[in-house]
Amino acid sequence: MTSLPDESASAALWRVSPNVKVSTSNVAENALVSETGSRTQPIIMERLESCVAALQDENVLKRAVQDAKEYAISRGVCMKSKSREPDSYTFVPFCLLPSPYPREAFQQVKSLQEDINLLIHRVAHDYSFLRDCLQRQVDNDELTVPHLLLKSRLQLTIETDEFTASIFNIYQKVWEAEFPQPLSLGLLRSDYMLDLKSGDTKELHKARPKQVEVNTIASSFGGITPPLCKLQKYALPSFALSLAL
């Protein structure tokens, strides 16, 4: 845990200044993170391309997929099936092969995460801001440009999405009760994708991370990252190819 005092640069992200502690998870460190521009990066890409080529054989693919699914179930990479039967489970959707990720890009997004966590926390505790963005009757002249941009998006969401509307209704009731719980815990998942202009995987070191979304609810699968990494290490030899991860 890292304590961020109000006078820090991070605390200036939002005008509300509750005493909060933010931290980042290191589970993604187990992923395939390659040194930018290092000799290992071309080797990794070459071996992964060989794996993809091997999977063009339908028999090899079926065997690898079946082995991986059974491994996933046995190691807890699973969830309740849609049938909702008491003892019915299925594997969590996953990629059979890992995706190399430049270490520089990984460290960049990791270094930003505490600030993102703090920003989301403070937005969640700024009732006036959220209310103004979600209610049409507010005079637009009273809002700043960031308010207007967020308002235009959230209004459409809350009026067309019952789930979002119900969440905000709960939020209003909690606010009216003056937040009876003194402590709050946010488990956030910030998703990124690599933007590579050329599309050439040999130039992966030139890719730039782009934030796709921040999940404040669907964060539970963060805990399956370590066994998922082991799953991919297990899956590769199952079709007679070795890759030193």
C-alpha positions in Angstrom: 0.0 0.0 0.0 1.2 3.5 -0.8 -0.3 6.4 1.1 -0.8 9.6 -1.0 -1.1 12.8 1.0 -3.4 15.5 -0.3 -0.5 17.8 -1.2 1.0 15.3 -3.6 0.6 15.6 -7.4 -1.7 12.7 -7.5 -4.0 14.3 -5.0 -4.6 17.1 -7.4 -6.4 14.8 -9.9 -9.7 15.6 -8.3 -11.1 18.3 -6.1 -12.3 15.9 -3.4 -9.6 14.9 -1.0 -10.5 11.9 1.1 -7.7 10.0 2.9 -7.2 7.1 0.6 -4.6 4.4 0.0 -4.0 3.0 -3.4 -2.0 0.1 -4.6 -1.4 -1.9 -7.8 -1.5 -5.7 -8.3 1.7 -7.4 -9.6 -0.1 -10.5 -10.9 0.5 -9.5 -14.5 4.2 -9.7 -13.9 3.8 -13.4 -14.6 2.7 -12.6 -18.2 5.0 -12.8 -21.2 6.7 -9.4 -20.9 9.6 -9.0 -23.2 12.5 -6.5 -23.1 12.0 -3.8 -25.8 14.6 -4.1 -28.5 16.2 -7.1 -26.8 17.5 -10.2 -28.6 14.8 -12.4 -27.0 11.9 -10.5 -28.5 12.5 -11.7 -32.1 13.0 -15.3 -30.8 9.8 -15.1 -28.8 7.8 -13.9 -31.9 9.4 -16.6 -34.1 8.4 -19.3 -31.7 4.9 -18.0 -31.2 4.5 -17.9 -35.0 5.7 -21.5 -35.1 3.0 -22.4 -32.6 0.3 -20.7 -34.6 1.5 -22.6 -37.7 1.4 -25.9 -35.9 -2.2 -25.2 -34.8 -3.3 -25.1 -38.4 -3.4 -28.9 -38.2 -7.0 -29.6 -37.0 -6.0 -32.6 -35.0 -3.2 -30.8 -33.1 -5.6 -27.9 -32.4 -8.4 -30.1 -31.1 -6.0 -32.0 -28.8 -4.4 -28.8 -27.5 -7.7 -27.1 -26.9 -9.1 -30.1 -25.0 -6.0 -30.4 -22.9 -6.1 -26.7 -22.0 -9.8 -26.8 -21.1 -9.3 -29.7 -18.8 -6.3 -28.1 -17.2 -8.3 -24.9 -16.7 -11.1 -26.7 -14.8 -8.6 -28.6 -12.7 -6.8 -25.5 -11.6 -9.7 -23.3 -10.8 -9.8 -21.2 -14.1 -13.5 -21.7 -14.2 -16.9 -20.2 -13.4 -20.5 -21.2 -13.0 -22.1 -22.3 -16.3 -25.0 -20.4 -17.8 -27.3 -23.3 -17.0 -27.1 -22.2 -13.3 -27.1 -25.8 -12.2 -25.7 -26.1 -8.6 -22.8 -28.4 -9.6 -22.3 -27.1 -13.2 -19.1 -25.2 -14.1 -17.3 -24.3 -17.2 -13.9 -22.9 -18.0 -13.2 -19.2 -18.2 -12.7 -18.0 -21.8 -9.0 -17.7 -22.4 -6.4 -17.5 -25.2 -4.6 -20.7 -26.0 -1.3 -18.8 -26.7 0.2 -16.0 -24.7 0.7 -12.5 -26.3 4.1 -10.9 -25.9 3.9 -7.4 -24.4 6.8 -4.9 -24.5 8.2 -4.4 -21.0 8.4 -0.6 -21.5 4.7 -0.4 -22.3 3.8 -2.7 -19.4 5.8 -0.6 -16.9 4.3 2.6 -18.3 0.7 1.5 -17.7 1.6 0.0 -14.3 3.2 3.3 -13.2 -0.1 5.1 -14.0 -2.4 2.7 -12.2 -2.2 4.3 -8.7 -3.2 7.7 -10.2 -6.1 6.1 -12.1 -7.3 4.3 -9.0 -7.2 7.5 -7.0 -9.0 9.4 -9.8 -11.8 6.8 -10.0 -12.1 6.8 -6.2 -12.5 10.5 -6.0 -15.0 10.7 -8.9 -17.1 8.1 -7.0 -17.1 10.3 -3.9 -18.1 13.5 -5.8 -21.9 13.3 -5.7 -22.4 16.8 -7.2 -20.3 16.0 -10.2 -22.1 12.7 -10.9 -25.5 14.2 -10.3 -24.9 17.1 -12.6 -23.7 14.8 -15.3 -26.6 12.4 -15.1 -29.5 14.9 -14.7 -30.8 16.8 -17.8 -32.3 19.7 -15.8 -28.9 21.1 -15.0 -28.1 24.3 -16.9 -25.2 23.6 -19.3 -23.9 27.1 -18.7 -23.0 25.9 -15.2 -20.8 23.1 -16.3 -17.2 23.0 -17.4 -16.1 21.4 -20.7 -15.1 18.1 -18.9 -18.5 18.1 -17.2 -20.3 18.6 -20.5 -18.4 15.8 -22.3 -19.1 13.3 -19.5 -22.7 14.5 -19.1 -23.4 13.8 -22.8 -22.2 10.2 -22.5 -23.7 9.3 -19.1 -27.1 10.8 -19.8 -27.6 8.5 -22.7 -26.4 5.6 -20.7 -28.6 6.1 -17.6 -31.7 6.7 -19.7 -31.2 3.6 -21.9 -29.4 1.2 -19.6 -31.5 -0.2 -16.6 -28.4 -1.6 -14.9 -26.6 1.8 -14.8 -29.8 3.5 -13.7 -30.2 1.0 -10.8 -26.5 1.5 -9.7 -26.9 5.3 -9.6 -30.2 4.9 -7.6 -28.2 2.8 -5.0 -25.5 5.5 -5.0 -28.1 8.2 -4.4 -29.5 6.3 -1.4 -26.0 5.8 0.1 -25.2 9.4 -0.4 -28.5 10.5 1.3 -27.5 8.2 4.2 -24.2 10.1 4.4 -22.1 7.1 3.5 -22.7 5.1 6.7 -19.7 2.8 6.1 -16.4 4.7 7.0 -14.3 2.5 4.8 -14.5 1.6 1.1 -12.5 -0.8 -1.1 -12.2 -0.5 -4.8 -11.0 -3.4 -6.9 -10.3 -1.8 -10.3 -9.3 -3.4 -13.6 -7.8 -1.0 -16.2 -7.7 -2.6 -19.7 -5.2 -1.7 -22.4 -4.5 -2.7 -25.9 -1.4 -2.1 -27.9 -1.6 0.3 -30.8 0.8 -0.6 -33.6 0.5 1.6 -36.6 2.4 -0.6 -39.0 0.7 -3.8 -38.0 4.0 -5.6 -38.2 4.6 -7.7 -35.1 8.4 -7.5 -35.7 8.0 -3.9 -34.7 6.3 -4.7 -31.4 8.7 -2.4 -29.6 7.0 0.6 -31.3 3.6 -0.3 -30.0 1.9 2.2 -27.7 -0.6 1.2 -24.9 -4.1 2.6 -25.3 -6.6 2.5 -22.4 -9.8 0.7 -23.4 -11.8 0.9 -20.2 -11.7 0.9 -16.4 -13.8 -1.9 -14.8 -15.1 -1.1 -11.4 -17.3 -4.2 -11.1 -15.9 -6.9 -13.5 -12.5 -7.2 -11.7 -12.8 -10.6 -10.2 -10.9 -12.4 -12.9 -7.7 -10.6 -11.9 -7.1 -13.5 -9.5 -6.9 -16.1 -12.3 -3.9 -14.5 -13.9 -1.2 -16.7 -12.2 -2.9 -20.0 -13.0 -3.8 -18.8 -16.5 -0.1 -18.1 -17.1 0.7 -21.7 -16.0 -2.1 -22.9 -18.3 -0.4 -21.4 -21.3 2.9 -22.9 -20.3 1.2 -26.3 -20.0 -0.7 -25.9 -23.3 2.3 -25.3 -25.5 4.1 -28.6 -25.0 0.8 -30.4 -25.6 1.3 -30.0 -29.3 5.0 -30.9 -29.2 6.4 -27.4 -29.3 8.6 -25.9 -26.5 8.7 -22.3 -25.6 10.8 -21.0 -22.7 8.5 -18.7 -20.8 
